């Protein structure tokens, strides 16, 4: 992935503040334990739900069951937004990742992702990668990748609004 073009939106930033670097923004994405994903229902209404995700090879990856609402939504509309951050007003950086979700079916990539999930959550997430999906005690999970098209970083104290455009 090429480095993004990074700009600060001064309308929403404190005087004299600078943009949040792509390195810092990517670190927040990599370290986040929880994201909120927005998908689009077939009638155009948004659907929002929390999930865990991992960063690998310049993309964000998440899972869903084929019959879960987000899985159903992705059959009709690949546009997604993933959000992570801190609900405090005075501290932290909130990050918004925009892109399209693409189903991952390559077993080798799924095996690598399974290792990343296992490592990030100390073994709590155990997936067996085979036949183009993840398999676990509860059934089958589909994996999706989101290569960012735009990432927003909202820092607090000082307040900054950074845009990373790819």
LUMVEX-120416 format. One record per atom (N, C-alpha, C): residue in one letter; x negated, y negated, z; atom name; chain. Coordinates in steps of 0.1 Angstrom, whole numbers. Atoms other than C-alpha are relative to their C-alpha. Example, Ala and Ser with C-alpha at 12.3 -4.5 7.8 and 13.67 -1.06 7.14 Angstrom:
<mivexs>
[mivex "a" [-9 12 0] "N" "A"]
[mivex "a" [-123 45 78] "CA" "A"]
[mivex "a" [-9 -12 0] "C" "A"]
[mivex "s" [9 11 0] "N" "A"]
[mivex "s" [-137 11 71] "CA" "A"]
[mivex "s" [8 -11 8] "C" "A"]
</mivexs>
This chain:
<mivexs>
[mivex "x" [-9 12 0] "N" "A"]
[mivex "x" [0 0 0] "CA" "A"]
[mivex "x" [-9 -12 0] "C" "A"]
[mivex "x" [7 12 0] "N" "A"]
[mivex "x" [-13 -34 -9] "CA" "A"]
[mivex "x" [4 -9 12] "C" "A"]
[mivex "x" [-3 9 -11] "N" "A"]
[mivex "x" [-15 -60 18] "CA" "A"]
[mivex "x" [11 -9 -4] "C" "A"]
[mivex "x" [-12 9 3] "N" "A"]
[mivex "x" [17 -81 20] "CA" "A"]
[mivex "x" [-4 -14 -1] "C" "A"]
[mivex "x" [1 15 -1] "N" "A"]
[mivex "x" [20 -118 13] "CA" "A"]
[mivex "x" [6 -4 13] "C" "A"]
[mivex "x" [-5 4 -13] "N" "A"]
[mivex "x" [24 -132 48] "CA" "A"]
[mivex "x" [2 -15 1] "C" "A"]
[mivex "x" [-3 14 -1] "N" "A"]
[mivex "x" [41 -165 54] "CA" "A"]
[mivex "x" [8 -2 13] "C" "A"]
[mivex "x" [-7 3 -12] "N" "A"]
[mivex "x" [56 -183 84] "CA" "A"]
[mivex "x" [11 -10 -4] "C" "A"]
[mivex "x" [-12 9 2] "N" "A"]
[mivex "x" [91 -199 83] "CA" "A"]
[mivex "x" [0 -10 11] "C" "A"]
[mivex "x" [2 11 -10] "N" "A"]
[mivex "x" [84 -232 100] "CA" "A"]
[mivex "x" [14 -5 6] "C" "A"]
[mivex "x" [-13 4 -5] "N" "A"]
[mivex "x" [122 -238 104] "CA" "A"]
[mivex "x" [3 7 13] "C" "A"]
[mivex "x" [-3 -8 -12] "N" "A"]
[mivex "x" [123 -211 131] "CA" "A"]
[mivex "x" [-12 2 8] "C" "A"]
[mivex "x" [13 -3 -7] "N" "A"]
[mivex "x" [88 -214 145] "CA" "A"]
[mivex "x" [-4 -13 7] "C" "A"]
[mivex "x" [4 11 -8] "N" "A"]
[mivex "x" [74 -236 172] "CA" "A"]
[mivex "x" [-12 -8 -7] "C" "A"]
[mivex "x" [11 8 6] "N" "A"]
[mivex "x" [51 -265 161] "CA" "A"]
[mivex "x" [-13 6 4] "C" "A"]
[mivex "x" [14 -4 -2] "N" "A"]
[mivex "x" [15 -254 157] "CA" "A"]
[mivex "x" [-1 15 2] "C" "A"]
[mivex "x" [1 -15 -1] "N" "A"]
[mivex "x" [23 -216 159] "CA" "A"]
[mivex "x" [-4 5 -14] "C" "A"]
[mivex "x" [5 -7 12] "N" "A"]
[mivex "x" [8 -192 134] "CA" "A"]
[mivex "x" [8 12 -2] "C" "A"]
[mivex "x" [-8 -13 3] "N" "A"]
[mivex "x" [23 -161 117] "CA" "A"]
[mivex "x" [-6 11 8] "C" "A"]
[mivex "x" [5 -13 -6] "N" "A"]
[mivex "x" [21 -127 133] "CA" "A"]
[mivex "x" [-7 8 -11] "C" "A"]
[mivex "x" [7 -7 10] "N" "A"]
[mivex "x" [-5 -108 114] "CA" "A"]
[mivex "x" [6 13 -4] "C" "A"]
[mivex "x" [-5 -13 5] "N" "A"]
[mivex "x" [3 -77 93] "CA" "A"]
[mivex "x" [-5 11 9] "C" "A"]
[mivex "x" [6 -10 -9] "N" "A"]
[mivex "x" [-21 -57 115] "CA" "A"]
[mivex "x" [8 1 13] "C" "A"]
[mivex "x" [-7 0 -13] "N" "A"]
[mivex "x" [-2 -67 147] "CA" "A"]
[mivex "x" [14 5 -3] "C" "A"]
[mivex "x" [-13 -5 3] "N" "A"]
[mivex "x" [32 -61 130] "CA" "A"]
[mivex "x" [0 15 -2] "C" "A"]
[mivex "x" [1 -14 2] "N" "A"]
[mivex "x" [22 -27 118] "CA" "A"]
[mivex "x" [-3 8 13] "C" "A"]
[mivex "x" [2 -6 -13] "N" "A"]
[mivex "x" [9 -18 153] "CA" "A"]
[mivex "x" [13 2 7] "C" "A"]
[mivex "x" [-13 -1 -7] "N" "A"]
[mivex "x" [43 -26 167] "CA" "A"]
[mivex "x" [9 11 -6] "C" "A"]
[mivex "x" [-8 -10 7] "N" "A"]
[mivex "x" [60 -4 141] "CA" "A"]
[mivex "x" [-6 14 4] "C" "A"]
[mivex "x" [6 -13 -3] "N" "A"]
[mivex "x" [35 25 147] "CA" "A"]
[mivex "x" [3 4 15] "C" "A"]
[mivex "x" [-1 -3 -14] "N" "A"]
[mivex "x" [39 23 185] "CA" "A"]
[mivex "x" [15 1 5] "C" "A"]
[mivex "x" [-14 0 -5] "N" "A"]
[mivex "x" [77 18 187] "CA" "A"]
[mivex "x" [6 14 3] "C" "A"]
[mivex "x" [-6 -12 -3] "N" "A"]
[mivex "x" [96 45 204] "CA" "A"]
[mivex "x" [14 1 -5] "C" "A"]
[mivex "x" [-14 0 4] "N" "A"]
[mivex "x" [130 35 193] "CA" "A"]
[mivex "x" [3 -11 -11] "C" "A"]
[mivex "x" [-5 10 10] "N" "A"]
[mivex "x" [145 18 162] "CA" "A"]
[mivex "x" [15 1 -1] "C" "A"]
[mivex "x" [-14 0 4] "N" "A"]
[mivex "x" [180 8 152] "CA" "A"]
[mivex "x" [1 -1 -15] "C" "A"]
[mivex "x" [-1 0 14] "N" "A"]
[mivex "x" [189 17 117] "CA" "A"]
[mivex "x" [14 -4 -4] "C" "A"]
[mivex "x" [-13 4 6] "N" "A"]
[mivex "x" [216 1 96] "CA" "A"]
[mivex "x" [0 6 -14] "C" "A"]
[mivex "x" [-3 -5 13] "N" "A"]
[mivex "x" [230 20 67] "CA" "A"]
[mivex "x" [13 -6 -5] "C" "A"]
[mivex "x" [-13 6 6] "N" "A"]
[mivex "x" [260 11 44] "CA" "A"]
[mivex "x" [10 11 -3] "C" "A"]
[mivex "x" [-11 -9 3] "N" "A"]
[mivex "x" [292 31 44] "CA" "A"]
[mivex "x" [5 -2 -15] "C" "A"]
[mivex "x" [-4 1 14] "N" "A"]
[mivex "x" [308 38 10] "CA" "A"]
[mivex "x" [10 -11 -2] "C" "A"]
[mivex "x" [-9 11 2] "N" "A"]
[mivex "x" [334 11 17] "CA" "A"]
[mivex "x" [-7 -13 3] "C" "A"]
[mivex "x" [8 12 -2] "N" "A"]
[mivex "x" [306 -14 23] "CA" "A"]
[mivex "x" [-2 -5 15] "C" "A"]
[mivex "x" [2 4 -14] "N" "A"]
[mivex "x" [309 -16 61] "CA" "A"]
[mivex "x" [-14 6 5] "C" "A"]
[mivex "x" [13 -5 -5] "N" "A"]
[mivex "x" [276 -13 80] "CA" "A"]
[mivex "x" [2 10 11] "C" "A"]
[mivex "x" [0 -10 -10] "N" "A"]
[mivex "x" [268 16 103] "CA" "A"]
[mivex "x" [-14 -2 7] "C" "A"]
[mivex "x" [13 1 -8] "N" "A"]
[mivex "x" [241 11 131] "CA" "A"]
[mivex "x" [-1 10 10] "C" "A"]
[mivex "x" [3 -10 -10] "N" "A"]
[mivex "x" [226 37 153] "CA" "A"]
[mivex "x" [-15 1 4] "C" "A"]
[mivex "x" [14 -2 -4] "N" "A"]
[mivex "x" [194 43 173] "CA" "A"]
[mivex "x" [-6 13 -5] "C" "A"]
[mivex "x" [7 -12 4] "N" "A"]
[mivex "x" [168 68 162] "CA" "A"]
[mivex "x" [-15 -2 3] "C" "A"]
[mivex "x" [15 0 -1] "N" "A"]
[mivex "x" [131 77 165] "CA" "A"]
[mivex "x" [-5 1 -14] "C" "A"]
[mivex "x" [6 0 13] "N" "A"]
[mivex "x" [108 71 136] "CA" "A"]
[mivex "x" [-15 1 2] "C" "A"]
[mivex "x" [15 0 0] "N" "A"]
[mivex "x" [71 75 127] "CA" "A"]
[mivex "x" [-5 -7 -12] "C" "A"]
[mivex "x" [7 7 10] "N" "A"]
[mivex "x" [47 55 106] "CA" "A"]
[mivex "x" [-11 10 -6] "C" "A"]
[mivex "x" [10 -8 6] "N" "A"]
[mivex "x" [26 75 81] "CA" "A"]
[mivex "x" [-2 -5 -14] "C" "A"]
[mivex "x" [3 3 14] "N" "A"]
[mivex "x" [9 66 48] "CA" "A"]
[mivex "x" [8 -12 -5] "C" "A"]
[mivex "x" [-6 13 3] "N" "A"]
[mivex "x" [23 30 48] "CA" "A"]
[mivex "x" [15 1 -2] "C" "A"]
[mivex "x" [-15 -1 1] "N" "A"]
[mivex "x" [59 41 52] "CA" "A"]
[mivex "x" [5 4 14] "C" "A"]
[mivex "x" [-7 -4 -13] "N" "A"]
[mivex "x" [84 46 81] "CA" "A"]
[mivex "x" [9 12 -4] "C" "A"]
[mivex "x" [-7 -12 2] "N" "A"]
[mivex "x" [100 80 84] "CA" "A"]
[mivex "x" [10 3 11] "C" "A"]
[mivex "x" [-10 -4 -10] "N" "A"]
[mivex "x" [132 91 101] "CA" "A"]
[mivex "x" [7 12 -4] "C" "A"]
[mivex "x" [-8 -12 4] "N" "A"]
[mivex "x" [155 121 102] "CA" "A"]
[mivex "x" [15 -2 3] "C" "A"]
[mivex "x" [-14 0 -2] "N" "A"]
[mivex "x" [192 127 101] "CA" "A"]
[mivex "x" [6 14 -5] "C" "A"]
[mivex "x" [-7 -12 5] "N" "A"]
[mivex "x" [216 156 97] "CA" "A"]
[mivex "x" [8 -4 -13] "C" "A"]
[mivex "x" [-7 4 12] "N" "A"]
[mivex "x" [233 157 63] "CA" "A"]
[mivex "x" [14 -5 2] "C" "A"]
[mivex "x" [-14 4 -3] "N" "A"]
[mivex "x" [267 154 79] "CA" "A"]
[mivex "x" [2 -11 10] "C" "A"]
[mivex "x" [-1 12 -9] "N" "A"]
[mivex "x" [258 126 103] "CA" "A"]
[mivex "x" [4 -12 -8] "C" "A"]
[mivex "x" [-4 12 8] "N" "A"]
[mivex "x" [272 92 93] "CA" "A"]
[mivex "x" [-11 -6 -8] "C" "A"]
[mivex "x" [11 6 8] "N" "A"]
[mivex "x" [238 78 83] "CA" "A"]
[mivex "x" [-4 9 -12] "C" "A"]
[mivex "x" [3 -9 11] "N" "A"]
[mivex "x" [232 109 62] "CA" "A"]
[mivex "x" [10 -1 -11] "C" "A"]
[mivex "x" [-11 2 9] "N" "A"]
[mivex "x" [266 106 45] "CA" "A"]
[mivex "x" [-2 -13 -8] "C" "A"]
[mivex "x" [2 13 6] "N" "A"]
[mivex "x" [259 69 39] "CA" "A"]
[mivex "x" [-11 0 -10] "C" "A"]
[mivex "x" [12 0 9] "N" "A"]
[mivex "x" [225 75 23] "CA" "A"]
[mivex "x" [3 7 -13] "C" "A"]
[mivex "x" [-4 -6 12] "N" "A"]
[mivex "x" [242 97 -3] "CA" "A"]
[mivex "x" [5 -10 -10] "C" "A"]
[mivex "x" [-7 10 8] "N" "A"]
[mivex "x" [259 66 -17] "CA" "A"]
[mivex "x" [-9 -13 -1] "C" "A"]
[mivex "x" [7 13 0] "N" "A"]
[mivex "x" [235 37 -8] "CA" "A"]
[mivex "x" [-13 2 7] "C" "A"]
[mivex "x" [13 -2 -6] "N" "A"]
[mivex "x" [198 39 -1] "CA" "A"]
[mivex "x" [-6 -11 8] "C" "A"]
[mivex "x" [5 12 -7] "N" "A"]
[mivex "x" [194 4 13] "CA" "A"]
[mivex "x" [1 2 15] "C" "A"]
[mivex "x" [0 -1 -15] "N" "A"]
[mivex "x" [184 4 50] "CA" "A"]
[mivex "x" [-8 -11 6] "C" "A"]
[mivex "x" [7 9 -9] "N" "A"]
[mivex "x" [172 -19 77] "CA" "A"]
[mivex "x" [-3 7 13] "C" "A"]
[mivex "x" [4 -6 -13] "N" "A"]
[mivex "x" [152 -6 107] "CA" "A"]
[mivex "x" [-5 -11 9] "C" "A"]
[mivex "x" [3 11 -9] "N" "A"]
[mivex "x" [148 -28 137] "CA" "A"]
[mivex "x" [-6 6 13] "C" "A"]
[mivex "x" [5 -3 -13] "N" "A"]
[mivex "x" [126 -25 168] "CA" "A"]
[mivex "x" [-5 -13 7] "C" "A"]
[mivex "x" [5 11 -7] "N" "A"]
[mivex "x" [115 -48 195] "CA" "A"]
[mivex "x" [3 0 15] "C" "A"]
[mivex "x" [-2 2 -14] "N" "A"]
[mivex "x" [122 -62 229] "CA" "A"]
[mivex "x" [12 -9 2] "C" "A"]
[mivex "x" [-12 8 -2] "N" "A"]
[mivex "x" [156 -75 242] "CA" "A"]
[mivex "x" [-2 -12 9] "C" "A"]
[mivex "x" [3 12 -8] "N" "A"]
[mivex "x" [138 -102 262] "CA" "A"]
[mivex "x" [-1 -13 -8] "C" "A"]
[mivex "x" [1 13 7] "N" "A"]
[mivex "x" [141 -139 252] "CA" "A"]
[mivex "x" [-14 -6 1] "C" "A"]
[mivex "x" [13 7 -3] "N" "A"]
[mivex "x" [107 -149 267] "CA" "A"]
[mivex "x" [-12 7 -5] "C" "A"]
[mivex "x" [13 -7 3] "N" "A"]
[mivex "x" [83 -122 255] "CA" "A"]
[mivex "x" [3 10 -11] "C" "A"]
[mivex "x" [-1 -11 10] "N" "A"]
[mivex "x" [76 -96 228] "CA" "A"]
[mivex "x" [1 -5 -14] "C" "A"]
[mivex "x" [-1 3 14] "N" "A"]
[mivex "x" [79 -94 191] "CA" "A"]
[mivex "x" [10 10 -5] "C" "A"]
[mivex "x" [-10 -8 6] "N" "A"]
[mivex "x" [110 -81 173] "CA" "A"]
[mivex "x" [-4 2 -15] "C" "A"]
[mivex "x" [4 -3 14] "N" "A"]
[mivex "x" [104 -64 139] "CA" "A"]
[mivex "x" [12 6 -8] "C" "A"]
[mivex "x" [-10 -4 9] "N" "A"]
[mivex "x" [128 -59 110] "CA" "A"]
[mivex "x" [-7 6 -13] "C" "A"]
[mivex "x" [5 -7 12] "N" "A"]
[mivex "x" [119 -34 82] "CA" "A"]
[mivex "x" [11 2 -10] "C" "A"]
[mivex "x" [-10 -2 11] "N" "A"]
[mivex "x" [138 -36 49] "CA" "A"]
[mivex "x" [-6 9 -11] "C" "A"]
[mivex "x" [5 -9 11] "N" "A"]
[mivex "x" [136 -10 22] "CA" "A"]
[mivex "x" [11 10 -4] "C" "A"]
[mivex "x" [-9 -11 4] "N" "A"]
[mivex "x" [152 20 5] "CA" "A"]
[mivex "x" [-4 13 6] "C" "A"]
[mivex "x" [3 -13 -5] "N" "A"]
[mivex "x" [154 54 21] "CA" "A"]
[mivex "x" [0 10 -11] "C" "A"]
[mivex "x" [2 -10 10] "N" "A"]
[mivex "x" [141 82 -1] "CA" "A"]
[mivex "x" [-2 14 8] "C" "A"]
[mivex "x" [1 -13 -7] "N" "A"]
[mivex "x" [146 119 10] "CA" "A"]
[mivex "x" [-14 6 -3] "C" "A"]
[mivex "x" [12 -7 1] "N" "A"]
[mivex "x" [114 138 16] "CA" "A"]
[mivex "x" [3 15 0] "C" "A"]
[mivex "x" [-2 -15 1] "N" "A"]
[mivex "x" [114 174 4] "CA" "A"]
[mivex "x" [-13 7 -2] "C" "A"]
[mivex "x" [13 -7 2] "N" "A"]
[mivex "x" [77 181 -1] "CA" "A"]
[mivex "x" [-4 7 14] "C" "A"]
[mivex "x" [3 -7 -12] "N" "A"]
[mivex "x" [69 208 25] "CA" "A"]
[mivex "x" [-14 -4 6] "C" "A"]
[mivex "x" [13 4 -6] "N" "A"]
[mivex "x" [32 197 29] "CA" "A"]
[mivex "x" [2 -14 7] "C" "A"]
[mivex "x" [-2 13 -7] "N" "A"]
[mivex "x" [43 161 37] "CA" "A"]
[mivex "x" [8 2 12] "C" "A"]
[mivex "x" [-9 -3 -11] "N" "A"]
[mivex "x" [70 175 60] "CA" "A"]
[mivex "x" [-8 6 12] "C" "A"]
[mivex "x" [9 -6 -11] "N" "A"]
[mivex "x" [43 195 79] "CA" "A"]
[mivex "x" [-8 -11 6] "C" "A"]
[mivex "x" [7 11 -6] "N" "A"]
[mivex "x" [22 164 83] "CA" "A"]
[mivex "x" [9 -8 9] "C" "A"]
[mivex "x" [-9 8 -9] "N" "A"]
[mivex "x" [52 145 96] "CA" "A"]
[mivex "x" [4 7 12] "C" "A"]
[mivex "x" [-3 -8 -12] "N" "A"]
[mivex "x" [61 173 120] "CA" "A"]
[mivex "x" [-11 -2 10] "C" "A"]
[mivex "x" [11 2 -9] "N" "A"]
[mivex "x" [26 169 135] "CA" "A"]
[mivex "x" [0 -14 6] "C" "A"]
[mivex "x" [0 13 -5] "N" "A"]
[mivex "x" [30 132 138] "CA" "A"]
[mivex "x" [11 -2 11] "C" "A"]
[mivex "x" [-11 1 -10] "N" "A"]
[mivex "x" [64 135 156] "CA" "A"]
[mivex "x" [-4 7 13] "C" "A"]
[mivex "x" [4 -8 -12] "N" "A"]
[mivex "x" [50 162 179] "CA" "A"]
[mivex "x" [-11 -8 8] "C" "A"]
[mivex "x" [11 7 -7] "N" "A"]
[mivex "x" [19 141 188] "CA" "A"]
[mivex "x" [6 -13 6] "C" "A"]
[mivex "x" [-5 13 -5] "N" "A"]
[mivex "x" [38 108 192] "CA" "A"]
[mivex "x" [8 2 13] "C" "A"]
[mivex "x" [-9 -2 -11] "N" "A"]
[mivex "x" [63 123 217] "CA" "A"]
[mivex "x" [-5 12 8] "C" "A"]
[mivex "x" [5 -10 -9] "N" "A"]
[mivex "x" [40 147 235] "CA" "A"]
[mivex "x" [7 14 -1] "C" "A"]
[mivex "x" [-6 -13 2] "N" "A"]
[mivex "x" [56 178 220] "CA" "A"]
[mivex "x" [15 0 1] "C" "A"]
[mivex "x" [-14 0 -2] "N" "A"]
[mivex "x" [92 167 227] "CA" "A"]
[mivex "x" [8 2 -13] "C" "A"]
[mivex "x" [-7 -2 13] "N" "A"]
[mivex "x" [101 167 190] "CA" "A"]
[mivex "x" [-8 11 -8] "C" "A"]
[mivex "x" [6 -11 6] "N" "A"]
[mivex "x" [94 201 175] "CA" "A"]
[mivex "x" [7 4 -13] "C" "A"]
[mivex "x" [-6 -4 12] "N" "A"]
[mivex "x" [101 206 138] "CA" "A"]
[mivex "x" [-8 10 -8] "C" "A"]
[mivex "x" [6 -10 9] "N" "A"]
[mivex "x" [94 235 115] "CA" "A"]
[mivex "x" [3 -5 -14] "C" "A"]
[mivex "x" [-2 5 14] "N" "A"]
[mivex "x" [89 222 79] "CA" "A"]
[mivex "x" [0 12 -10] "C" "A"]
[mivex "x" [-1 -10 11] "N" "A"]
[mivex "x" [102 245 52] "CA" "A"]
[mivex "x" [12 -2 -8] "C" "A"]
[mivex "x" [-12 1 10] "N" "A"]
[mivex "x" [125 246 22] "CA" "A"]
[mivex "x" [5 -14 -1] "C" "A"]
[mivex "x" [-4 14 2] "N" "A"]
[mivex "x" [124 208 19] "CA" "A"]
[mivex "x" [7 -7 11] "C" "A"]
[mivex "x" [-7 6 -12] "N" "A"]
[mivex "x" [137 200 54] "CA" "A"]
[mivex "x" [-7 4 13] "C" "A"]
[mivex "x" [4 -3 -14] "N" "A"]
[mivex "x" [130 201 91] "CA" "A"]
[mivex "x" [10 10 6] "C" "A"]
[mivex "x" [-9 -10 -6] "N" "A"]
[mivex "x" [144 231 110] "CA" "A"]
[mivex "x" [-4 0 15] "C" "A"]
[mivex "x" [2 0 -14] "N" "A"]
[mivex "x" [148 231 148] "CA" "A"]
[mivex "x" [11 8 7] "C" "A"]
[mivex "x" [-10 -8 -7] "N" "A"]
[mivex "x" [169 248 175] "CA" "A"]
[mivex "x" [14 -5 -3] "C" "A"]
[mivex "x" [-13 5 3] "N" "A"]
[mivex "x" [198 225 167] "CA" "A"]
[mivex "x" [5 1 -14] "C" "A"]
[mivex "x" [-5 0 14] "N" "A"]
[mivex "x" [199 231 130] "CA" "A"]
[mivex "x" [-11 -5 -10] "C" "A"]
[mivex "x" [8 6 10] "N" "A"]
[mivex "x" [185 213 100] "CA" "A"]
[mivex "x" [0 -15 0] "C" "A"]
[mivex "x" [1 15 1] "N" "A"]
[mivex "x" [173 177 97] "CA" "A"]
[mivex "x" [-6 -4 -13] "C" "A"]
[mivex "x" [6 6 12] "N" "A"]
[mivex "x" [167 158 65] "CA" "A"]
[mivex "x" [-10 -11 4] "C" "A"]
[mivex "x" [9 11 -3] "N" "A"]
[mivex "x" [137 135 65] "CA" "A"]
[mivex "x" [0 -10 -11] "C" "A"]
[mivex "x" [0 11 9] "N" "A"]
[mivex "x" [136 101 48] "CA" "A"]
[mivex "x" [-12 -9 2] "C" "A"]
[mivex "x" [11 10 -1] "N" "A"]
[mivex "x" [108 77 40] "CA" "A"]
[mivex "x" [6 -14 -4] "C" "A"]
[mivex "x" [-3 14 4] "N" "A"]
[mivex "x" [112 39 38] "CA" "A"]
[mivex "x" [-13 -7 -1] "C" "A"]
[mivex "x" [12 9 3] "N" "A"]
[mivex "x" [84 20 21] "CA" "A"]
[mivex "x" [5 -14 1] "C" "A"]
[mivex "x" [-5 14 -1] "N" "A"]
[mivex "x" [89 -16 32] "CA" "A"]
[mivex "x" [-1 -8 -12] "C" "A"]
[mivex "x" [1 10 10] "N" "A"]
[mivex "x" [98 -42 7] "CA" "A"]
[mivex "x" [-2 -14 7] "C" "A"]
[mivex "x" [2 12 -8] "N" "A"]
[mivex "x" [100 -69 34] "CA" "A"]
[mivex "x" [0 4 14] "C" "A"]
[mivex "x" [0 -2 -15] "N" "A"]
[mivex "x" [91 -70 71] "CA" "A"]
[mivex "x" [0 -13 6] "C" "A"]
[mivex "x" [-1 13 -7] "N" "A"]
[mivex "x" [101 -98 94] "CA" "A"]
[mivex "x" [-5 3 14] "C" "A"]
[mivex "x" [4 -1 -13] "N" "A"]
[mivex "x" [84 -104 127] "CA" "A"]
[mivex "x" [4 -13 8] "C" "A"]
[mivex "x" [-5 11 -8] "N" "A"]
[mivex "x" [100 -126 153] "CA" "A"]
[mivex "x" [-7 0 14] "C" "A"]
[mivex "x" [7 1 -13] "N" "A"]
[mivex "x" [76 -136 181] "CA" "A"]
[mivex "x" [6 -10 9] "C" "A"]
[mivex "x" [-6 9 -10] "N" "A"]
[mivex "x" [86 -153 213] "CA" "A"]
[mivex "x" [-10 -6 9] "C" "A"]
[mivex "x" [9 8 -9] "N" "A"]
[mivex "x" [68 -179 234] "CA" "A"]
[mivex "x" [-14 1 -4] "C" "A"]
[mivex "x" [-7 9 9] "N" "A"]
[mivex "x" [56 -193 211] "CA" "A"]
[mivex "x" [9 7 -10] "C" "A"]
[mivex "x" [-9 -6 9] "N" "A"]
[mivex "x" [85 -186 188] "CA" "A"]
[mivex "x" [-6 -2 -14] "C" "A"]
[mivex "x" [4 0 14] "N" "A"]
[mivex "x" [75 -177 152] "CA" "A"]
[mivex "x" [9 9 -8] "C" "A"]
[mivex "x" [-7 -8 9] "N" "A"]
[mivex "x" [93 -163 123] "CA" "A"]
[mivex "x" [-9 3 -12] "C" "A"]
[mivex "x" [10 -4 10] "N" "A"]
[mivex "x" [69 -144 100] "CA" "A"]
[mivex "x" [7 9 -10] "C" "A"]
[mivex "x" [-5 -9 11] "N" "A"]
[mivex "x" [77 -128 66] "CA" "A"]
[mivex "x" [-12 6 -6] "C" "A"]
[mivex "x" [10 -8 7] "N" "A"]
[mivex "x" [56 -100 52] "CA" "A"]
[mivex "x" [7 5 -12] "C" "A"]
[mivex "x" [-6 -4 12] "N" "A"]
[mivex "x" [66 -96 16] "CA" "A"]
[mivex "x" [-9 9 -9] "C" "A"]
[mivex "x" [8 -9 8] "N" "A"]
[mivex "x" [55 -66 -5] "CA" "A"]
[mivex "x" [3 0 -15] "C" "A"]
</mivexs>
